[in-house]
Amino acid sequence: MGLPVRQQQDNDRVSSLVKEAQALVAKKDEIEAQLRELEEGLRIQGVGMDQPLIDRSGFPRSDVDVAAARTSRNLVHRLRNDHKDAMKEIEQVLHAVHEASRKVDQERKTTPPTQQQEQQGSSSSHVSAQPTTPFARVNAVAPDSPADASGLQRNDKVVKFGHVHAENHDRLQALNRLVGQSENKAISVLVLRDSQSIDLTLTPKKWSGRGTLGCHIVPL
Protein backbone atom coordinates (compact mmCIF):
# COMPACT_ATOMS: atom_id res chain seq x y z
CA MET A 1 0.00 0.00 0.00
CA GLY A 2 1.11 3.58 -0.63
CA LEU A 3 1.42 6.41 1.82
CA PRO A 4 -1.77 7.84 3.35
CA VAL A 5 -3.11 10.79 1.35
CA ARG A 6 -2.33 13.37 4.03
CA GLN A 7 1.22 12.14 4.55
CA GLN A 8 1.80 12.04 0.79
CA GLN A 9 0.50 15.60 0.54
CA ASP A 10 2.87 16.68 3.32
CA ASN A 11 5.80 15.00 1.56
CA ASP A 12 4.84 16.72 -1.69
CA ARG A 13 4.65 20.06 0.13
CA VAL A 14 8.16 19.59 1.54
CA SER A 15 9.48 18.80 -1.95
CA SER A 16 7.68 21.82 -3.41
CA LEU A 17 9.03 24.13 -0.72
CA VAL A 18 12.58 22.83 -1.20
CA LYS A 19 12.34 23.52 -4.95
CA GLU A 20 11.00 27.00 -4.21
CA ALA A 21 13.89 27.64 -1.82
CA GLN A 22 16.39 26.44 -4.42
CA ALA A 23 14.87 28.75 -7.03
CA LEU A 24 15.07 31.71 -4.64
CA VAL A 25 18.70 30.94 -3.80
CA ALA A 26 19.49 30.81 -7.53
CA LYS A 27 17.73 34.19 -7.94
CA LYS A 28 19.76 35.63 -5.06
CA ASP A 29 23.01 34.35 -6.56
CA GLU A 30 22.11 35.93 -9.91
CA ILE A 31 21.37 39.28 -8.24
CA GLU A 32 24.67 39.15 -6.35
CA ALA A 33 26.55 38.43 -9.60
CA GLN A 34 24.90 41.43 -11.29
CA LEU A 35 25.69 43.65 -8.32
CA ARG A 36 29.36 42.63 -8.36
CA GLU A 37 29.57 43.40 -12.07
CA LEU A 38 27.92 46.83 -11.74
CA GLU A 39 29.90 47.81 -8.64
CA GLU A 40 33.14 46.74 -10.31
CA GLY A 41 32.25 48.87 -13.35
CA LEU A 42 31.66 51.89 -11.13
CA ARG A 43 34.90 51.25 -9.28
CA ILE A 44 36.83 51.15 -12.53
CA GLN A 45 35.36 54.54 -13.47
CA GLY A 46 36.49 55.81 -10.10
CA VAL A 47 33.08 56.96 -8.89
CA GLY A 48 31.62 54.10 -6.87
CA MET A 49 28.18 54.76 -5.42
CA ASP A 50 28.96 57.99 -3.56
CA GLN A 51 31.48 60.09 -5.46
CA PRO A 52 30.01 63.17 -7.19
CA LEU A 53 29.33 63.03 -10.93
CA ILE A 54 29.68 66.81 -11.38
CA ASP A 55 32.71 69.01 -10.97
CA ARG A 56 33.10 72.00 -8.68
CA SER A 57 31.52 74.23 -11.28
CA GLY A 58 28.37 72.09 -11.41
CA PHE A 59 29.07 70.57 -14.79
CA PRO A 60 29.11 66.83 -15.57
CA ARG A 61 32.57 65.43 -15.04
CA SER A 62 34.47 65.03 -18.28
CA ASP A 63 36.46 62.01 -17.05
CA VAL A 64 33.36 59.92 -16.38
CA ASP A 65 30.54 58.56 -18.52
CA VAL A 66 27.98 60.25 -16.32
CA ALA A 67 24.90 58.77 -18.03
CA ALA A 68 26.28 55.22 -17.74
CA ALA A 69 27.32 55.80 -14.11
CA ARG A 70 23.86 57.08 -13.16
CA THR A 71 22.21 54.12 -14.90
CA SER A 72 24.52 51.68 -13.07
CA ARG A 73 23.85 53.33 -9.72
CA ASN A 74 20.08 53.16 -10.25
CA LEU A 75 20.41 49.47 -11.13
CA VAL A 76 22.53 48.84 -8.03
CA HIS A 77 19.91 50.47 -5.78
CA ARG A 78 17.15 48.44 -7.38
CA LEU A 79 19.10 45.17 -7.21
CA ARG A 80 20.00 45.77 -3.57
CA ASN A 81 16.29 46.08 -2.77
CA ASP A 82 15.59 42.95 -4.81
CA HIS A 83 18.34 41.17 -2.86
CA LYS A 84 16.78 42.15 0.49
CA ASP A 85 13.38 40.89 -0.70
CA ALA A 86 14.92 37.62 -1.92
CA MET A 87 16.65 37.06 1.43
CA LYS A 88 13.37 37.61 3.28
CA GLU A 89 11.58 35.16 0.97
CA ILE A 90 14.34 32.58 1.43
CA GLU A 91 14.08 32.90 5.21
CA GLN A 92 10.29 32.45 5.09
CA VAL A 93 10.47 29.43 2.76
CA LEU A 94 13.22 27.77 4.80
CA HIS A 95 11.10 28.23 7.91
CA ALA A 96 8.16 26.64 6.07
CA VAL A 97 10.40 23.75 4.96
CA HIS A 98 11.47 23.20 8.58
CA GLU A 99 7.88 23.20 9.84
CA ALA A 100 6.64 20.89 7.07
CA SER A 101 9.55 18.48 7.63
CA ARG A 102 8.89 18.48 11.37
CA LYS A 103 5.24 17.62 10.69
CA VAL A 104 6.23 14.72 8.41
CA ASP A 105 8.68 13.40 11.03
CA GLN A 106 6.02 13.64 13.73
CA GLU A 107 3.53 11.70 11.58
CA ARG A 108 6.13 9.00 10.96
CA LYS A 109 6.71 8.66 14.70
CA THR A 110 2.98 8.30 15.38
CA THR A 111 2.31 5.88 12.50
CA PRO A 112 1.80 2.32 13.83
CA PRO A 113 4.72 -0.02 12.97
CA THR A 114 2.47 -2.33 10.94
CA GLN A 115 1.26 0.61 8.87
CA GLN A 116 4.83 1.77 8.33
CA GLN A 117 5.67 -1.70 6.98
CA GLU A 118 2.73 -1.46 4.56
CA GLN A 119 3.94 1.97 3.43
CA GLN A 120 7.38 0.60 2.56
CA GLY A 121 5.81 -1.34 -0.33
CA SER A 122 7.79 -3.91 -2.24
CA SER A 123 11.02 -3.07 -0.40
CA SER A 124 9.59 -4.71 2.71
CA SER A 125 7.53 -7.46 1.10
CA HIS A 126 9.80 -10.03 2.75
CA VAL A 127 8.90 -8.83 6.27
CA SER A 128 6.48 -11.08 8.13
CA ALA A 129 3.33 -9.61 9.63
CA GLN A 130 3.57 -8.61 13.28
CA PRO A 131 2.19 -11.42 15.49
CA THR A 132 -1.07 -10.49 17.20
CA THR A 133 -2.15 -13.75 18.86
CA PRO A 134 -1.05 -14.23 22.50
CA PHE A 135 0.28 -17.66 23.42
CA ALA A 136 1.00 -17.27 27.14
CA ARG A 137 -0.05 -15.36 30.25
CA VAL A 138 2.02 -13.92 33.06
CA ASN A 139 0.71 -15.63 36.19
CA ALA A 140 2.96 -13.87 38.73
CA VAL A 141 5.79 -11.32 38.90
CA ALA A 142 8.18 -11.21 41.86
CA PRO A 143 9.02 -7.77 43.28
CA ASP A 144 12.48 -6.42 42.38
CA SER A 145 12.97 -9.16 39.81
CA PRO A 146 14.21 -8.66 36.23
CA ALA A 147 10.62 -9.16 35.04
CA ASP A 148 9.41 -6.50 37.47
CA ALA A 149 12.14 -4.10 36.32
CA SER A 150 11.07 -4.57 32.70
CA GLY A 151 7.50 -3.47 33.48
CA LEU A 152 5.96 -6.91 33.04
CA GLN A 153 2.75 -7.29 35.04
CA ARG A 154 0.54 -10.12 36.23
CA ASN A 155 -2.12 -11.12 33.66
CA ASP A 156 -0.14 -9.64 30.75
CA LYS A 157 -0.72 -11.80 27.68
CA VAL A 158 2.49 -12.57 25.82
CA VAL A 159 2.25 -12.08 22.04
CA LYS A 160 5.94 -12.23 21.23
CA PHE A 161 8.96 -13.10 23.36
CA GLY A 162 12.10 -12.50 21.32
CA HIS A 163 11.60 -14.67 18.23
CA VAL A 164 9.02 -16.86 20.02
CA HIS A 165 5.35 -16.41 19.11
CA ALA A 166 2.10 -18.37 18.85
CA GLU A 167 3.30 -20.41 15.87
CA ASN A 168 6.55 -21.68 17.38
CA HIS A 169 6.33 -21.50 21.18
CA ASP A 170 6.24 -25.34 21.48
CA ARG A 171 4.34 -25.35 24.78
CA LEU A 172 6.71 -22.65 26.10
CA GLN A 173 9.76 -24.86 25.55
CA ALA A 174 11.06 -22.45 22.88
CA LEU A 175 10.63 -19.57 25.35
CA ASN A 176 12.50 -21.47 28.07
CA ARG A 177 15.35 -22.30 25.69
CA LEU A 178 15.63 -18.64 24.64
CA VAL A 179 15.75 -17.48 28.26
CA GLY A 180 18.43 -20.06 29.06
CA GLN A 181 20.58 -18.81 26.18
CA SER A 182 20.06 -15.12 26.89
CA GLU A 183 21.41 -14.39 30.36
CA ASN A 184 22.38 -10.69 30.54
CA LYS A 185 21.05 -10.19 27.02
CA ALA A 186 18.05 -7.95 26.31
CA ILE A 187 14.95 -9.63 24.86
CA SER A 188 12.13 -7.71 23.18
CA VAL A 189 8.73 -8.67 24.54
CA LEU A 190 5.32 -7.73 23.16
CA VAL A 191 2.35 -8.12 25.48
CA LEU A 192 -1.36 -7.34 25.49
CA ARG A 193 -2.57 -5.46 28.55
CA ASP A 194 -6.24 -4.48 28.65
CA SER A 195 -6.38 -4.90 24.85
CA GLN A 196 -3.41 -2.53 24.42
CA SER A 197 -0.15 -3.65 22.81
CA ILE A 198 2.91 -2.82 24.90
CA ASP A 199 6.56 -3.27 23.94
CA LEU A 200 8.93 -4.19 26.76
CA THR A 201 12.59 -5.14 27.09
CA LEU A 202 13.43 -7.95 29.49
CA THR A 203 16.98 -8.97 30.43
CA PRO A 204 17.30 -12.39 32.11
CA LYS A 205 19.93 -12.23 34.87
CA LYS A 206 20.77 -13.51 38.32
CA TRP A 207 19.04 -11.73 41.16
CA SER A 208 18.14 -12.40 44.79
CA GLY A 209 15.27 -14.74 43.84
CA ARG A 210 14.89 -17.92 41.82
CA GLY A 211 15.58 -18.19 38.11
CA THR A 212 16.69 -15.35 35.84
CA LEU A 213 13.27 -13.77 35.15
CA GLY A 214 11.42 -13.71 38.43
CA CYS A 215 8.05 -14.38 36.89
CA HIS A 216 5.75 -17.33 36.20
CA ILE A 217 4.42 -17.70 32.66
CA VAL A 218 1.72 -20.21 31.76
CA PRO A 219 0.46 -21.25 28.32
CA LEU A 220 -2.96 -20.13 27.11
N, C-alpha and C positions, 0 to 999 in steps of 0.2 A: 504494500500500500504506500501511496505517496504521503507527503507532509499534509497536515491539516491545513485547510484553506487559510485560516488566520495566520498561522506560522509561515506559510508560503508567502503570504502578502507581506509579512514583516521582513522576511529575507529579501524579497524583491525590493522593498523600500530601502533597506540597507544598501543593496547593490546600486540602486538609482541614486541615492545620496552620495555614495562614494564616487560615482561617475560625475555627478554635478561638482563635487569638490575638486576632482581632477581637472575638469574643464575650467573652473575658476582659477586654480593654480596656474594652468597654462596661460590663461588670460593675464594674470598678474605678471608672469615671467615675460610675456610679450610687451606689456606696458613698461616694465623695468628696462628691457632692452631698448625700447624707443627713447626712454628718458636718458639713458646713458649716451645714446647717439646724439641726441639734441644738445645735451649739456656739454658733451665733448666738442661739438661744433661751435658752441658759444665760447667755450674756453679757448679754442684755437683762434677765434676772432679777438679774444682779449677783452670780452665784455661780461661774460658770465650772465647772471640773472640780475645783478644789482648796479653794475657800472653804468654811468650815464651814456646815452646815445647821441647827445648834443654837446657841442663845445661850449666854451665860456661865453661865447657871443650869442648862443641860442640857436645856432645852426646845426643841422645834422653833421655828425662827424664824417670827415672825408676818408678816414682810414677803416671805416666799418660799413658793411652792407646793412644799413639801418633797417630797411624793409624786411630783409631776411632775418635779422636779429629779433625784430619785434614779433615776427611770425613764429619763430622758434620759441621765444619766451611765452607767448600765448599758448602754444602747444604744450609746453612744459607745465604751465599752471593747470591746464585742463587734464593732462595725463596724471599729474599728482593727485588731483581730486578723484580721478577714475581709480587710481591705485588705492586710495583710502577706502573708497566704496568696495573695491574688490576684496580688500583685507577684511572688512566688516562682514561681507557675504561669506567669505571662507570660514571665518570664526563661527558664524551662525550655522553653516552647513556641517562643519566638524562637530559642533555641539549636538546637532540633530543626529549625525551618524553615531555618536557616542550613546545617545539615549536610545536609539533604535537597536543598536547592538546589545545594550544592556537588557532591553526588553526581550530580545531573542534568546539571550543567555538564560534569563530568568525562566522563560517558557520551557527551555530544554531541561532545566533543573526540576521543574514541576511536572514534566511529562513522565507518566508511569514507565518503568523499564520495559515492560512488554510492548508498549506503544512505540517506544524508541526503537526497539528491534524491528517492528513492522515498518517504521519509517526508513530504515536502512536499506530496504529493498533487497535486490538480488545479492548485494555484497554480504548480507547476513543470512542468506537462505539456508546455510548449513547449521545455524544455531538452533538448538532444540527449544521447544516451548517451555516456559517456566512452569515447573510442577505446581499444582494447586491442590492436590489431594493429600490430606494428612495421613500418616501411617502409624503415628504413635502419639502418646499423651504423657505429659510430665505429671507423675503421680505425687512427687514430693521434691522439695528443694531444701537442702540443709543451709542454715545461716552461715555466712562467711565462707562459703564454699566457692570454687571456681564457677559453678553454675549460677550461684547467687550473684556473684560479681558481674557476670555477663548480662544480667537482667532477666534470666529465665525465671518463669513463675509457674506455680502449681496450676494444673489444668491447661497449660499451653499445649496446643496441638502441633506436633512437629510435621512440617511439610517437606523440609529438606535439611539434611544434616551433612554438611560437606557435599560429597558426591552421592550420598545415600538418599533415596526417595521412595515413593510408594511402589515403584516397579522393581526395585532391586534390594529392598531392605532385608529380605531373607529372614523374616521373623526376628528382626533386630540384630541378627548375627553380623551383618555387614556393618552396622553402626558400632557394635562392640569391637570389631576388628579395627575400624578406623580410629576409634578412641585409643586402643592399645598401641597403635602405630604413631600417634600424634601427641605424645607428651611434650608439653611446652611449645606446641605449635598451634596457631590460631585456626579455628574451624568456623566457617560461615554457617549460620543456622537460620532457617526461615520458619517462623511459627505463626499460627493463627491464634489470636487472642480476642475474644468477643467479635469474631468475624472480621477482624482487622489483621492484615499481614504485617509482620514485624521482623526486620532483619537484625540478627544479633551476631556477636562474635564470641565464641567460647574457646578457652584455652585449657585443655586438660593438664593438670599438674598436681604434684603432691601438696597436700595441705594437712591441717590437723585432724581431719576426719578420714573416713574410709574412701578408697577409690581415688580417681583423679578428676571426677566431675562433681560429686557431692549432690547428685540428684538421682531419682528413681524414675525410669522411663518404661512405660508398658505399651505393648502393641494395641492398636485399635481393632 
